[in-house]
Amino acid sequence: MDHPHDVSDRRIAELLAAVDRATTAHEREVLEDQLIRQCLPLAERLAGRYRDRGAELDDLVAVANLALVNAVRRFEPSRGTFHGFAVATILGEIKKHFRDHCWMIRPTRSVQEL
């Protein structure tokens, strides 16, 4: 019996293949929207990891959702799995949000990254 998460992974793979085969901009946009909606819980879970660290959860979810949109639009199947790419993209944008918007004092980037 399949795990519920496996079904989602299968659906994501199907949507990615359909996006790749899309022949019109409208069709691609509709399929990308379905893919984004399918992956919203992932973005919300990743944003939730950073709750109570100096940024509002709503802001973190918004950053994560936007990063998800960017991941869907920039994903290239030849470079690995979508899940890995999406997680890396979302976490990178959340960390960038903290670096750029959540410091009281503006230390240098190298100090912030430490």
N, CA, C and O atoms as a GROMACS GRO file, in nm:
protein
  456
    1MET      N    1   0.083  -0.118   0.000
    1MET     CA    2   0.000   0.000   0.000
    1MET      C    3   0.088   0.125   0.000
    1MET      O    4   0.186   0.131   0.074
    2ASP      N    5   0.053   0.222  -0.081
    2ASP     CA    6   0.132   0.345  -0.092
    2ASP      C    7   0.108   0.437   0.026
    2ASP      O    8  -0.002   0.446   0.081
    3HIS      N    9   0.212   0.504   0.063
    3HIS     CA   10   0.204   0.608   0.166
    3HIS      C   11   0.140   0.731   0.102
    3HIS      O   12   0.165   0.757  -0.016
    4PRO      N   13   0.056   0.809   0.174
    4PRO     CA   14  -0.010   0.926   0.114
    4PRO      C   15   0.089   1.024   0.052
    4PRO      O   16   0.057   1.088  -0.049
    5HIS      N   17   0.209   1.036   0.111
    5HIS     CA   18   0.308   1.128   0.055
    5HIS      C   19   0.355   1.083  -0.083
    5HIS      O   20   0.386   1.165  -0.169
    6ASP      N   21   0.360   0.948  -0.103
    6ASP     CA   22   0.400   0.894  -0.232
    6ASP      C   23   0.304   0.937  -0.342
    6ASP      O   24   0.346   0.966  -0.454
    7VAL      N   25   0.175   0.941  -0.312
    7VAL     CA   26   0.076   0.984  -0.409
    7VAL      C   27   0.103   1.127  -0.450
    7VAL      O   28   0.096   1.161  -0.568
    8SER      N   29   0.134   1.212  -0.353
    8SER     CA   30   0.167   1.352  -0.383
    8SER      C   31   0.290   1.361  -0.472
    8SER      O   32   0.294   1.439  -0.567
    9ASP      N   33   0.392   1.280  -0.441
    9ASP     CA   34   0.512   1.282  -0.523
    9ASP      C   35   0.480   1.239  -0.666
    9ASP      O   36   0.532   1.297  -0.762
   10ARG      N   37   0.395   1.139  -0.679
   10ARG     CA   38   0.355   1.092  -0.812
   10ARG      C   39   0.279   1.203  -0.885
   10ARG      O   40   0.303   1.227  -1.003
   11ARG      N   41   0.188   1.269  -0.815
   11ARG     CA   42   0.109   1.377  -0.875
   11ARG      C   43   0.200   1.492  -0.917
   11ARG      O   44   0.182   1.551  -1.024
   12ILE      N   45   0.298   1.523  -0.835
   12ILE     CA   46   0.392   1.630  -0.869
   12ILE      C   47   0.470   1.592  -0.994
   12ILE      O   48   0.490   1.676  -1.082
   13ALA      N   49   0.514   1.469  -1.004
   13ALA     CA   50   0.586   1.423  -1.124
   13ALA      C   51   0.497   1.433  -1.247
   13ALA      O   52   0.543   1.473  -1.354
   14GLU      N   53   0.370   1.396  -1.232
   14GLU     CA   54   0.276   1.406  -1.345
   14GLU      C   55   0.259   1.552  -1.388
   14GLU      O   56   0.260   1.582  -1.508
   15LEU      N   57   0.243   1.641  -1.291
   15LEU     CA   58   0.225   1.783  -1.324
   15LEU      C   59   0.350   1.841  -1.389
   15LEU      O   60   0.340   1.919  -1.484
   16LEU      N   61   0.466   1.804  -1.339
   16LEU     CA   62   0.591   1.853  -1.400
   16LEU      C   63   0.602   1.807  -1.545
   16LEU      O   64   0.642   1.884  -1.632
   17ALA      N   65   0.566   1.682  -1.571
   17ALA     CA   66   0.571   1.631  -1.708
   17ALA      C   67   0.470   1.705  -1.796
   17ALA      O   68   0.499   1.736  -1.911
   18ALA      N   69   0.352   1.733  -1.741
   18ALA     CA   70   0.250   1.805  -1.817
   18ALA      C   71   0.294   1.948  -1.845
   18ALA      O   72   0.270   2.000  -1.954
   19VAL      N   73   0.357   2.012  -1.747
   19VAL     CA   74   0.409   2.149  -1.769
   19VAL      C   75   0.511   2.147  -1.882
   19VAL      O   76   0.511   2.235  -1.968
   20ASP      N   77   0.597   2.048  -1.881
   20ASP     CA   78   0.700   2.036  -1.984
   20ASP      C   79   0.640   2.016  -2.123
   20ASP      O   80   0.696   2.061  -2.223
   21ARG      N   81   0.524   1.948  -2.130
   21ARG     CA   82   0.458   1.922  -2.259
   21ARG      C   83   0.363   2.033  -2.301
   21ARG      O   84   0.314   2.032  -2.414
   22ALA      N   85   0.336   2.129  -2.213
   22ALA     CA   86   0.237   2.234  -2.243
   22ALA      C   87   0.275   2.306  -2.372
   22ALA      O   88   0.392   2.336  -2.396
   23THR      N   89   0.173   2.332  -2.455
   23THR     CA   90   0.197   2.394  -2.585
   23THR      C   91   0.161   2.542  -2.588
   23THR      O   92   0.204   2.615  -2.677
   24THR      N   93   0.083   2.587  -2.490
   24THR     CA   94   0.048   2.730  -2.485
   24THR      C   95   0.085   2.788  -2.350
   24THR      O   96   0.098   2.715  -2.252
   25ALA      N   97   0.102   2.918  -2.347
   25ALA     CA   98   0.136   2.986  -2.222
   25ALA      C   99   0.024   2.969  -2.119
   25ALA      O  100   0.050   2.951  -2.000
   26HIS      N  101  -0.100   2.974  -2.166
   26HIS     CA  102  -0.213   2.959  -2.074
   26HIS      C  103  -0.215   2.819  -2.011
   26HIS      O  104  -0.236   2.804  -1.891
   27GLU      N  105  -0.194   2.719  -2.094
   27GLU     CA  106  -0.193   2.581  -2.044
   27GLU      C  107  -0.081   2.563  -1.941
   27GLU      O  108  -0.101   2.501  -1.837
   28ARG      N  109   0.035   2.617  -1.972
   28ARG     CA  110   0.149   2.608  -1.880
   28ARG      C  111   0.117   2.678  -1.748
   28ARG      O  112   0.148   2.626  -1.641
   29GLU      N  113   0.055   2.795  -1.756
   29GLU     CA  114   0.020   2.871  -1.636
   29GLU      C  115  -0.078   2.794  -1.548
   29GLU      O  116  -0.063   2.790  -1.426
   30VAL      N  117  -0.178   2.732  -1.610
   30VAL     CA  118  -0.277   2.654  -1.534
   30VAL      C  119  -0.210   2.535  -1.465
   30VAL      O  120  -0.238   2.507  -1.349
   31LEU      N  121  -0.123   2.466  -1.537
   31LEU     CA  122  -0.055   2.350  -1.479
   31LEU      C  123   0.042   2.392  -1.368
   31LEU      O  124   0.051   2.324  -1.265
   32GLU      N  125   0.114   2.502  -1.388
   32GLU     CA  126   0.203   2.552  -1.283
   32GLU      C  127   0.123   2.589  -1.159
   32GLU      O  128   0.168   2.563  -1.047
   33ASP      N  129   0.006   2.649  -1.178
   33ASP     CA  130  -0.080   2.685  -1.065
   33ASP      C  131  -0.121   2.560  -0.987
   33ASP      O  132  -0.119   2.560  -0.864
   34GLN      N  133  -0.157   2.453  -1.057
   34GLN     CA  134  -0.192   2.328  -0.991
   34GLN      C  135  -0.074   2.272  -0.912
   34GLN      O  136  -0.091   2.224  -0.800
   35LEU      N  137   0.044   2.279  -0.971
   35LEU     CA  138   0.164   2.230  -0.906
   35LEU      C  139   0.195   2.311  -0.780
   35LEU      O  140   0.229   2.255  -0.676
   36ILE      N  141   0.184   2.442  -0.791
   36ILE     CA  142   0.208   2.529  -0.676
   36ILE      C  143   0.111   2.497  -0.564
   36ILE      O  144   0.150   2.485  -0.448
   37ARG      N  145  -0.016   2.484  -0.597
   37ARG     CA  146  -0.118   2.452  -0.496
   37ARG      C  147  -0.088   2.317  -0.428
   37ARG      O  148  -0.109   2.302  -0.308
   38GLN      N  149  -0.040   2.223  -0.505
   38GLN     CA  150  -0.006   2.091  -0.452
   38GLN      C  151   0.109   2.101  -0.351
   38GLN      O  152   0.116   2.024  -0.256
   39CYS      N  153   0.200   2.196  -0.373
   39CYS     CA  154   0.321   2.206  -0.292
   39CYS      C  155   0.314   2.311  -0.180
   39CYS      O  156   0.409   2.326  -0.104
   40LEU      N  157   0.204   2.382  -0.169
   40LEU     CA  158   0.191   2.484  -0.064
   40LEU      C  159   0.215   2.430   0.077
   40LEU      O  160   0.280   2.497   0.157
   41PRO      N  161   0.165   2.311   0.111
   41PRO     CA  162   0.194   2.260   0.246
   41PRO      C  163   0.344   2.246   0.274
   41PRO      O  164   0.388   2.268   0.387
   42LEU      N  165   0.421   2.210   0.174
   42LEU     CA  166   0.566   2.200   0.190
   42LEU      C  167   0.624   2.337   0.225
   42LEU      O  168   0.703   2.348   0.319
   43ALA      N  169   0.585   2.440   0.152
   43ALA     CA  170   0.635   2.574   0.180
   43ALA      C  171   0.596   2.620   0.320
   43ALA      O  172   0.676   2.681   0.390
   44GLU      N  173   0.474   2.591   0.360
   44GLU     CA  174   0.427   2.631   0.493
   44GLU      C  175   0.503   2.557   0.603
   44GLU      O  176   0.536   2.617   0.705
   45ARG      N  177   0.530   2.429   0.583
   45ARG     CA  178   0.608   2.352   0.683
   45ARG      C  179   0.749   2.409   0.696
   45ARG      O  180   0.801   2.423   0.807
   46LEU      N  181   0.811   2.440   0.584
   46LEU     CA  182   0.947   2.494   0.589
   46LEU      C  183   0.950   2.631   0.657
   46LEU      O  184   1.041   2.660   0.735
   47ALA      N  185   0.850   2.714   0.629
   47ALA     CA  186   0.843   2.844   0.695
   47ALA      C  187   0.822   2.826   0.845
   47ALA      O  188   0.877   2.900   0.926
   48GLY      N  189   0.741   2.727   0.882
   48GLY     CA  190   0.714   2.702   1.023
   48GLY      C  191   0.837   2.666   1.104
   48GLY      O  192   0.840   2.688   1.226
   49ARG      N  193   0.937   2.611   1.040
   49ARG     CA  194   1.063   2.578   1.110
   49ARG      C  195   1.129   2.703   1.169
   49ARG      O  196   1.204   2.693   1.266
   50TYR      N  197   1.100   2.819   1.112
   50TYR     CA  198   1.167   2.943   1.152
   50TYR      C  199   1.077   3.033   1.236
   50TYR      O  200   1.110   3.149   1.258
   51ARG      N  201   0.965   2.980   1.283
   51ARG     CA  202   0.872   3.056   1.367
   51ARG      C  203   0.944   3.099   1.496
   51ARG      O  204   1.030   3.027   1.547
   52ASP      N  205   0.906   3.215   1.547
   52ASP     CA  206   0.959   3.269   1.674
   52ASP      C  207   1.110   3.292   1.670
   52ASP      O  208   1.179   3.272   1.771
   53ARG      N  209   1.160   3.334   1.557
   53ARG     CA  210   1.303   3.364   1.547
   53ARG      C  211   1.326   3.509   1.503
   53ARG      O  212   1.432   3.544   1.452
   54GLY      N  213   1.225   3.593   1.523
   54GLY     CA  214   1.243   3.735   1.494
   54GLY      C  215   1.167   3.784   1.372
   54GLY      O  216   1.180   3.901   1.334
   55ALA      N  217   1.088   3.699   1.310
   55ALA     CA  218   1.008   3.740   1.195
   55ALA      C  219   0.867   3.684   1.214
   55ALA      O  220   0.849   3.578   1.274
   56GLU      N  221   0.769   3.756   1.164
   56GLU     CA  222   0.630   3.711   1.172
   56GLU      C  223   0.612   3.587   1.086
   56GLU      O  224   0.667   3.578   0.976
   57LEU      N  225   0.535   3.491   1.136
   57LEU     CA  226   0.511   3.368   1.061
   57LEU      C  227   0.444   3.399   0.927
   57LEU      O  228   0.476   3.336   0.826
   58ASP      N  229   0.351   3.494   0.925
   58ASP     CA  230   0.285   3.529   0.798
   58ASP      C  231   0.386   3.577   0.694
   58ASP      O  232   0.374   3.544   0.576
   59ASP      N  233   0.485   3.654   0.737
   59ASP     CA  234   0.589   3.701   0.646
   59ASP      C  235   0.672   3.584   0.594
   59ASP      O  236   0.704   3.577   0.475
   60LEU      N  237   0.705   3.492   0.683
   60LEU     CA  238   0.785   3.376   0.642
   60LEU      C  239   0.709   3.288   0.544
   60LEU      O  240   0.766   3.238   0.447
   61VAL      N  241   0.578   3.270   0.569
   61VAL     CA  242   0.497   3.190   0.477
   61VAL      C  243   0.489   3.260   0.341
   61VAL      O  244   0.497   3.194   0.237
   62ALA      N  245   0.475   3.392   0.340
   62ALA     CA  246   0.470   3.465   0.213
   62ALA      C  247   0.602   3.450   0.137
   62ALA      O  248   0.601   3.428   0.016
   63VAL      N  249   0.714   3.461   0.206
   63VAL     CA  250   0.845   3.442   0.143
   63VAL      C  251   0.857   3.301   0.088
   63VAL      O  252   0.904   3.281  -0.024
   64ALA      N  253   0.815   3.202   0.168
   64ALA     CA  254   0.824   3.063   0.124
   64ALA      C  255   0.735   3.037   0.004
   64ALA      O  256   0.775   2.966  -0.089
   65ASN      N  257   0.615   3.093   0.004
   65ASN     CA  258   0.524   3.073  -0.110
   65ASN      C  259   0.579   3.135  -0.238
   65ASN      O  260   0.571   3.075  -0.345
   66LEU      N  261   0.634   3.254  -0.227
   66LEU     CA  262   0.694   3.318  -0.344
   66LEU      C  263   0.814   3.237  -0.394
   66LEU      O  264   0.833   3.222  -0.515
   67ALA      N  265   0.893   3.185  -0.302
   67ALA     CA  266   1.007   3.101  -0.341
   67ALA      C  267   0.959   2.974  -0.412
   67ALA      O  268   1.023   2.927  -0.506
   68LEU      N  269   0.847   2.920  -0.367
   68LEU     CA  270   0.789   2.802  -0.432
   68LEU      C  271   0.750   2.835  -0.576
   68LEU      O  272   0.776   2.756  -0.667
   69VAL      N  273   0.688   2.949  -0.596
   69VAL     CA  274   0.651   2.991  -0.732
   69VAL      C  275   0.776   3.000  -0.818
   69VAL      O  276   0.777   2.952  -0.932
   70ASN      N  277   0.880   3.061  -0.765
   70ASN     CA  278   1.006   3.072  -0.840
   70ASN      C  279   1.066   2.935  -0.868
   70ASN      O  280   1.119   2.912  -0.977
   71ALA      N  281   1.058   2.844  -0.772
   71ALA     CA  282   1.112   2.709  -0.792
   71ALA      C  283   1.037   2.636  -0.904
   71ALA      O  284   1.099   2.570  -0.987
   72VAL      N  285   0.905   2.650  -0.906
   72VAL     CA  286   0.826   2.586  -1.010
   72VAL      C  287   0.865   2.641  -1.148
   72VAL      O  288   0.879   2.565  -1.244
   73ARG      N  289   0.882   2.770  -1.156
   73ARG     CA  290   0.914   2.832  -1.285
   73ARG      C  291   1.055   2.806  -1.332
   73ARG      O  292   1.081   2.803  -1.452
   74ARG      N  293   1.149   2.786  -1.239
   74ARG     CA  294   1.289   2.771  -1.276
   74ARG      C  295   1.337   2.626  -1.281
   74ARG      O  296   1.448   2.600  -1.326
   75PHE      N  297   1.255   2.534  -1.236
   75PHE     CA  298   1.299   2.394  -1.227
   75PHE      C  299   1.334   2.335  -1.362
   75PHE      O  300   1.261   2.351  -1.460
   76GLU      N  301   1.448   2.266  -1.365
   76GLU     CA  302   1.492   2.193  -1.484
   76GLU      C  303   1.511   2.046  -1.445
   76GLU      O  304   1.600   2.015  -1.366
   77PRO      N  305   1.428   1.957  -1.498
   77PRO     CA  306   1.434   1.816  -1.457
   77PRO      C  307   1.572   1.752  -1.472
   77PRO      O  308   1.605   1.658  -1.399
   78SER      N  309   1.651   1.799  -1.563
   78SER     CA  310   1.783   1.740  -1.585
   78SER      C  311   1.880   1.768  -1.470
   78SER      O  312   1.988   1.709  -1.465
   79ARG      N  313   1.843   1.857  -1.378
   79ARG     CA  314   1.935   1.897  -1.272
   79ARG      C  315   1.901   1.835  -1.137
   79ARG      O  316   1.957   1.876  -1.035
   80GLY      N  317   1.811   1.737  -1.132
   80GLY     CA  318   1.778   1.671  -1.006
   80GLY      C  319   1.629   1.664  -0.982
   80GLY      O  320   1.549   1.683  -1.074
   81THR      N  321   1.592   1.637  -0.857
   81THR     CA  322   1.451   1.622  -0.823
   81THR      C  323   1.388   1.758  -0.793
   81THR      O  324   1.455   1.851  -0.748
   82PHE      N  325   1.259   1.767  -0.819
   82PHE     CA  326   1.189   1.890  -0.789
   82PHE      C  327   1.187   1.916  -0.639
   82PHE      O  328   1.208   2.030  -0.595
   83HIS      N  329   1.162   1.813  -0.561
   83HIS     CA  330   1.153   1.830  -0.416
   83HIS      C  331   1.282   1.890  -0.361
   83HIS      O  332   1.277   1.986  -0.284
   84GLY      N  333   1.395   1.836  -0.400
   84GLY     CA  334   1.523   1.889  -0.354
   84GLY      C  335   1.545   2.032  -0.397
   84GLY      O  336   1.593   2.115  -0.319
   85PHE      N  337   1.511   2.061  -0.521
   85PHE     CA  338   1.527   2.197  -0.573
   85PHE      C  339   1.434   2.294  -0.500
   85PHE      O  340   1.475   2.404  -0.464
   86ALA      N  341   1.309   2.253  -0.479
   86ALA     CA  342   1.212   2.340  -0.413
   86ALA      C  343   1.254   2.368  -0.269
   86ALA      O  344   1.248   2.483  -0.224
   87VAL      N  345   1.295   2.266  -0.196
   87VAL     CA  346   1.336   2.284  -0.056
   87VAL      C  347   1.456   2.378  -0.049
   87VAL      O  348   1.457   2.470   0.033
   88ALA      N  349   1.555   2.357  -0.133
   88ALA     CA  350   1.673   2.443  -0.133
   88ALA      C  351   1.636   2.588  -0.167
   88ALA      O  352   1.686   2.682  -0.105
   89THR      N  353   1.550   2.606  -0.265
   89THR     CA  354   1.508   2.740  -0.306
   89THR      C  355   1.431   2.810  -0.194
   89THR      O  356   1.457   2.926  -0.163
   90ILE      N  357   1.338   2.740  -0.133
   90ILE     CA  358   1.256   2.798  -0.027
   90ILE      C  359   1.341   2.833   0.095
   90ILE      O  360   1.331   2.944   0.148
   91LEU      N  361   1.424   2.740   0.141
   91LEU     CA  362   1.508   2.768   0.257
   91LEU      C  363   1.606   2.881   0.230
   91LEU      O  364   1.632   2.964   0.317
   92GLY      N  365   1.659   2.886   0.110
   92GLY     CA  366   1.749   2.995   0.074
   92GLY      C  367   1.681   3.130   0.080
   92GLY      O  368   1.739   3.226   0.130
   93GLU      N  369   1.558   3.138   0.031
   93GLU     CA  370   1.485   3.265   0.035
   93GLU      C  371   1.446   3.304   0.178
   93GLU      O  372   1.448   3.422   0.212
   94ILE      N  373   1.412   3.207   0.260
   94ILE     CA  374   1.380   3.237   0.401
   94ILE      C  375   1.504   3.290   0.471
   94ILE      O  376   1.497   3.390   0.543
   95LYS      N  377   1.617   3.226   0.451
   95LYS     CA  378   1.742   3.273   0.514
   95LYS      C  379   1.780   3.411   0.463
   95LYS      O  380   1.827   3.495   0.540
   96LYS      N  381   1.760   3.434   0.334
   96LYS     CA  382   1.787   3.566   0.277
   96LYS      C  383   1.695   3.672   0.340
   96LYS      O  384   1.739   3.784   0.366
   97HIS      N  385   1.569   3.635   0.363
   97HIS     CA  386   1.475   3.728   0.427
   97HIS      C  387   1.526   3.767   0.566
   97HIS      O  388   1.524   3.884   0.602
   98PHE      N  389   1.570   3.668   0.644
   98PHE     CA  390   1.625   3.699   0.776
   98PHE      C  391   1.747   3.790   0.764
   98PHE      O  392   1.760   3.888   0.836
   99ARG      N  393   1.835   3.756   0.673
   99ARG     CA  394   1.958   3.834   0.656
   99ARG      C  395   1.928   3.978   0.616
   99ARG      O  396   1.992   4.071   0.666
  100ASP      N  397   1.831   3.996   0.526
  100ASP     CA  398   1.805   4.129   0.472
  100ASP      C  399   1.705   4.211   0.552
  100ASP      O  400   1.706   4.334   0.541
  101HIS      N  401   1.619   4.148   0.631
  101HIS     CA  402   1.510   4.222   0.694
  101HIS      C  403   1.497   4.207   0.845
  101HIS      O  404   1.419   4.280   0.906
  102CYS      N  405   1.569   4.119   0.907
  102CYS     CA  406   1.542   4.090   1.048
  102CYS      C  407   1.657   4.124   1.143
  102CYS      O  408   1.656   4.081   1.258
  103TRP      N  409   1.753   4.198   1.098
  103TRP     CA  410   1.862   4.237   1.185
  103TRP      C  411   1.839   4.378   1.237
  103TRP      O  412   1.805   4.468   1.160
  104MET      N  413   1.856   4.398   1.367
  104MET     CA  414   1.844   4.532   1.425
  104MET      C  415   1.965   4.617   1.386
  104MET      O  416   1.952   4.735   1.354
  105ILE      N  417   2.081   4.554   1.390
  105ILE     CA  418   2.206   4.620   1.352
  105ILE      C  419   2.251   4.555   1.222
  105ILE      O  420   2.233   4.435   1.204
  106ARG      N  421   2.309   4.632   1.134
  106ARG     CA  422   2.348   4.579   1.003
  106ARG      C  423   2.494   4.536   1.002
  106ARG      O  424   2.579   4.611   0.955
  107PRO      N  425   2.524   4.414   1.052
  107PRO     CA  426   2.662   4.365   1.040
  107PRO      C  427   2.693   4.329   0.895
  107PRO      O  428   2.603   4.320   0.811
  108THR      N  429   2.818   4.309   0.868
  108THR     CA  430   2.857   4.271   0.732
  108THR      C  431   2.796   4.134   0.700
  108THR      O  432   2.760   4.058   0.789
  109ARG      N  433   2.787   4.106   0.573
  109ARG     CA  434   2.726   3.980   0.530
  109ARG      C  435   2.803   3.860   0.585
  109ARG      O  436   2.743   3.762   0.628
  110SER      N  437   2.936   3.867   0.584
  110SER     CA  438   3.015   3.754   0.634
  110SER      C  439   2.987   3.730   0.782
  110SER      O  440   2.984   3.614   0.824
  111VAL      N  441   2.966   3.835   0.860
  111VAL     CA  442   2.933   3.818   1.002
  111VAL      C  443   2.792   3.758   1.015
  111VAL      O  444   2.769   3.671   1.099
  112GLN      N  445   2.698   3.804   0.934
  112GLN     CA  446   2.562   3.751   0.939
  112GLN      C  447   2.560   3.602   0.907
  112GLN      O  448   2.487   3.525   0.971
  113GLU      N  449   2.638   3.562   0.810
  113GLU     CA  450   2.638   3.422   0.769
  113GLU      C  451   2.702   3.329   0.873
  113GLU      O  452   2.672   3.210   0.877
  114LEU      N  453   2.788   3.384   0.956
  114LEU     CA  454   2.846   3.304   1.065
  114LEU      C  455   2.739   3.268   1.164
  114LEU      O  456   2.767   3.200   1.264
   0.00000   0.00000   0.00000
